[in-house]
Amino acid sequence: MRVLLAGASGAIGRHLIPLLVGAGHSVTGITRRASNLTGFPGSVVVADILDRPALLAAVDGQRFDAVIHEATDFTRVPRRYSDMRTTNRLRTEGTSALLAAARATGATRFVAASVFYGYGLDDFGGRVVDEEAGFGEKPGGAVDAVFRSLLSNEQQVRAFGGVALRYGLFYQGRGAIPAVPGTWTGTLPFVHLEDAASATVAALDAPAGSVYNIVDDEPASWRDVQEARAAALGVRAPATVPTWLFRRSSPFSAEVLTATSVVVSNARVKSELGWAPRYPSYREGIAAAAKDAPGTRVVTAGASRPSGAAHGSV
């Protein structure tokens, strides 16, 4: 397929590109600055997807079979709700513009990133959540804008006949180990960036209007994952930040890391697409990172990481 990829220079985009090329797809990356995609193995479209006329002008006359939307604005950790403003726009206005580009270029397939915390920032008490659970419901308060953007993104994509992927928290094999908040040990869904990318490639062949949870097989607490990373890589254990201070300094991140506990099912994507994570849990992913790159720290990525961690794509 001829694939137009938004977010090509992001955390998941960097893992996705070689998999797309390896699967025989030709890839055109969208970027606001050509220097972001130096050495890109395909063509490049320089445009801001929040500038709809400029995007449509940039792709005028081109033809694509599929569009993949992985664009976010996580140039730094989104600690506060204000840090989510541009990413919220990318999930609403950006999605709309990319769908217009898909129509203009003849693309009939569309895959877009979503995220598990659209199910709610709550303690689910061990209940397993699948794709039929409520999503993007507004509980009131500062998080409403985030939920509205997630819901708008998915509604637009599925109305087009596209596919929404609700990723877990990303992790990969390098970077600093972030702090852990207080004593909270609620479970969260994780997925290795390589697995998230492979699921995204598989989703190009998914039925129209589908939605899938893209998570590994074993939920884990933030504390367990960070302590395991430190032990495997032989570095200092993560610092513990009092929960009250974490909530004050990083209120958006704290919604996930100090209040949310959820088990998310990946049964649908396994059954319908035949996808399974290469790393069934964080243990395998961390072990592989420690083996392949001794002395290199693991980094987690995602919209819910506290201060001290690198930025991610959801």
C-alpha positions in Angstrom: 0.0 0.0 0.0 0.9 3.7 -0.4 0.7 4.9 3.2 0.6 8.5 4.4 1.9 8.7 8.0 1.3 11.5 10.4 3.6 11.4 13.4 6.4 9.8 11.5 9.1 11.4 13.7 7.4 10.5 17.0 8.0 7.6 19.4 5.8 5.1 17.7 6.5 6.4 14.2 10.2 5.6 14.4 9.3 2.0 15.1 6.5 1.9 12.6 8.4 3.1 9.6 10.7 0.1 9.2 7.9 -2.4 9.8 5.8 -0.7 7.1 8.7 -0.7 4.6 9.5 -4.3 5.6 5.9 -5.3 4.8 6.2 -3.9 1.3 4.4 -0.6 1.9 5.7 2.7 0.5 5.6 5.4 3.1 5.2 9.2 2.9 5.8 10.9 6.2 4.2 14.2 7.2 6.3 16.6 9.2 6.3 20.3 10.1 10.1 20.4 9.5 11.9 18.3 6.9 14.9 18.1 9.2 12.8 15.9 11.5 12.9 13.1 8.9 16.5 13.1 7.7 17.3 9.8 6.1 13.6 8.9 5.8 13.1 5.8 3.6 10.4 7.4 1.5 8.9 10.7 0.4 8.2 13.6 2.8 5.3 16.0 3.0 6.1 19.2 4.9 2.9 20.5 6.5 1.1 21.2 9.8 -1.9 19.0 10.1 -3.6 21.7 12.1 -3.4 23.9 9.0 -6.0 22.1 6.9 -5.6 24.2 3.7 -1.8 23.8 3.8 -2.1 20.1 4.4 -4.5 19.6 1.5 -2.3 21.8 -0.8 0.8 19.7 0.2 -0.9 16.4 -0.8 -2.6 17.8 -3.9 -2.2 15.4 -6.8 -0.8 12.6 -4.8 -2.5 9.2 -4.3 -2.5 7.0 -1.2 -4.2 3.8 -0.2 -4.1 4.4 3.6 -3.5 7.1 6.2 -2.1 6.5 9.7 -2.5 9.1 12.3 0.0 8.9 15.1 0.5 12.7 15.6 0.7 14.2 19.1 2.5 17.2 20.6 4.4 15.5 23.3 7.6 17.5 23.0 7.8 17.3 26.8 5.9 15.4 29.5 2.3 16.5 29.6 2.2 17.0 33.3 -0.7 19.5 33.4 -3.9 19.7 31.5 -2.7 22.7 29.6 0.1 20.5 28.2 -2.6 18.5 26.4 -4.2 21.4 24.5 -2.4 20.9 21.2 -2.7 17.1 21.4 -6.4 17.5 22.0 -6.6 19.6 18.8 -4.6 17.0 16.9 -7.2 14.4 18.0 -10.1 16.7 16.8 -9.1 19.2 14.1 -6.0 17.2 13.1 -8.1 14.0 12.6 -10.6 16.0 10.6 -7.9 17.4 8.3 -6.2 14.0 7.8 -9.6 12.5 6.9 -10.0 15.2 4.3 -6.6 14.4 3.0 -7.5 10.7 2.8 -10.6 11.6 0.7 -8.7 14.0 -1.5 -5.9 11.4 -2.2 -8.2 8.4 -2.7 -7.2 6.6 0.6 -9.8 4.2 1.8 -8.1 2.9 4.9 -7.4 5.0 8.0 -5.8 3.9 11.3 -5.6 6.3 14.2 -4.0 6.2 17.7 -6.3 6.3 20.7 -5.5 5.5 24.3 -6.8 3.2 27.0 -7.5 5.9 29.6 -10.5 7.0 27.5 -12.3 4.2 29.5 -12.0 6.4 32.6 -9.5 7.5 35.2 -10.9 5.3 37.9 -10.2 2.2 40.0 -12.1 -0.5 38.2 -11.7 -2.9 41.0 -10.1 -5.7 38.9 -12.9 -5.7 36.3 -11.7 -6.6 32.9 -12.5 -3.9 30.4 -13.0 -4.7 26.7 -13.9 -2.6 23.7 -17.6 -2.6 24.5 -17.1 -0.5 27.6 -18.0 3.1 27.7 -15.3 5.4 26.2 -14.7 9.1 26.3 -17.5 9.7 28.9 -17.0 13.0 30.6 -16.8 12.8 34.4 -16.7 16.6 34.9 -13.6 18.7 35.6 -10.4 19.4 33.9 -10.1 16.1 32.2 -13.2 16.7 30.1 -11.3 18.3 27.2 -9.0 15.2 27.0 -12.0 12.8 26.9 -13.9 14.9 24.4 -10.9 14.8 22.1 -10.5 11.1 22.4 -14.2 10.5 21.7 -14.2 12.9 18.7 -11.1 11.2 17.2 -12.7 7.8 17.4 -16.1 8.9 16.2 -14.6 10.6 13.1 -12.3 7.8 12.3 -14.9 5.0 12.6 -17.5 7.0 10.7 -15.1 7.1 7.8 -14.6 3.3 8.1 -11.3 3.6 9.7 -9.8 1.8 12.7 -9.0 3.2 16.2 -6.2 1.6 18.3 -6.5 2.1 22.1 -2.8 1.8 23.1 -1.6 1.0 26.6 1.3 2.9 28.2 4.3 2.6 25.9 7.8 1.5 27.0 11.0 0.7 25.2 14.7 0.2 25.8 16.4 3.4 26.7 16.1 6.6 28.8 15.8 7.7 32.4 13.8 5.9 35.0 11.0 8.1 36.3 9.8 8.5 39.8 6.9 6.5 41.3 4.1 8.2 43.3 3.5 7.3 47.0 2.3 3.8 47.7 -0.3 3.5 44.9 0.0 0.1 43.2 -3.0 0.1 40.9 -2.6 -1.9 37.7 -2.2 -0.3 34.3 -2.0 -1.7 30.7 1.4 -1.5 29.1 2.7 -2.3 25.5 6.2 -2.3 24.1 6.6 0.3 21.3 7.7 -2.5 18.9 4.4 -4.4 19.7 2.4 -1.2 19.3 3.9 -0.7 15.9 3.3 -4.2 14.7 -0.3 -4.0 15.8 -0.6 -0.8 13.8 0.6 -2.5 10.6 -1.8 -5.4 11.2 -4.7 -2.8 11.6 -4.3 -1.8 8.0 -6.2 -5.0 7.1 -8.8 -4.7 9.9 -12.5 -4.5 9.1 -14.0 -1.0 8.6 -15.0 0.8 11.8 -13.1 -1.5 14.1 -11.6 -0.6 17.5 -9.0 -2.6 19.3 -7.2 -2.5 22.6 -3.4 -2.7 22.0 -1.9 -3.9 25.2 0.3 -6.7 26.4 -1.0 -9.8 28.3 -0.3 -8.7 31.9 -1.2 -5.5 33.5 1.2 -4.1 36.1 1.6 -1.3 38.5 3.8 1.7 37.6 5.9 0.9 40.6 6.5 -2.7 39.6 7.6 -1.8 36.1 10.0 1.0 37.2 11.5 -1.1 39.9 12.0 -4.1 37.5 13.7 -1.8 35.0 16.1 -0.4 37.5 17.0 -3.9 38.8 17.4 -5.4 35.3 19.7 -2.5 34.2 21.6 -2.2 37.4 20.7 1.4 38.1 19.4 3.2 41.2 15.8 2.3 42.2 13.2 4.9 41.2 12.6 7.8 43.6 9.3 7.9 45.4 7.3 11.2 45.4 4.6 11.7 48.0 1.2 11.3 46.3 0.0 14.7 47.4 3.1 16.4 45.9 2.7 14.3 42.7 -0.9 15.5 42.3 0.1 19.1 42.9 3.1 19.2 40.5 1.7 16.8 37.8 -2.1 16.9 38.0 -2.7 15.3 34.6 -0.2 12.5 35.0 -1.5 12.0 38.5 -5.0 11.1 37.2 -3.5 7.9 35.8 -0.6 7.2 38.1 -2.3 7.8 41.5 -5.9 7.0 40.9 -6.4 4.6 38.0 -6.4 0.8 38.2 -7.7 -1.1 35.2 -7.3 -4.4 33.5 -7.7 -4.1 29.7 -8.4 -7.0 27.4 -6.6 -7.7 24.2 -8.7 -10.7 23.2 -10.4 -9.0 20.3 -7.3 -8.0 18.4 -5.8 -11.5 19.0 -9.0 -13.1 17.6 -9.7 -10.8 14.7 -6.3 -9.8 13.5 -4.2 -12.7 14.7 -1.9 -10.2 16.5 -0.1 -11.1 19.7 2.6 -9.1 21.6 6.2 -10.2 21.1 6.6 -9.2 24.7 3.7 -10.7 26.7 4.6 -8.6 29.7 7.0 -5.9 30.8 9.2 -8.6 32.2 10.1 -9.9 28.7 10.4 -6.4 27.3 12.8 -5.3 30.0 14.8 -8.5 29.9 15.3 -8.0 26.1 16.4 -4.4 26.6 18.9 -5.4 29.3 20.3 -8.2 27.1 20.5 -6.2 23.9 21.9 -3.0 25.4 23.8 -3.5 28.6 24.0 -0.3 30.6 21.3 1.4 28.6 18.2 2.5 30.6 14.6 1.8 29.6 12.2 4.6 28.9 8.5 4.6 29.1 6.4 6.8 26.9 2.9 8.1 27.0 0.7 10.9 28.1 0.6 9.7 31.7 4.3 9.8 32.7 5.5 12.0 35.5 8.3 14.5 35.5 11.7 12.9 34.7 10.5 10.6 31.9 10.9 11.2 28.2 7.9 12.2 26.0 5.8 9.7 24.1 3.1 9.4 21.5 -0.1 9.0 23.3 
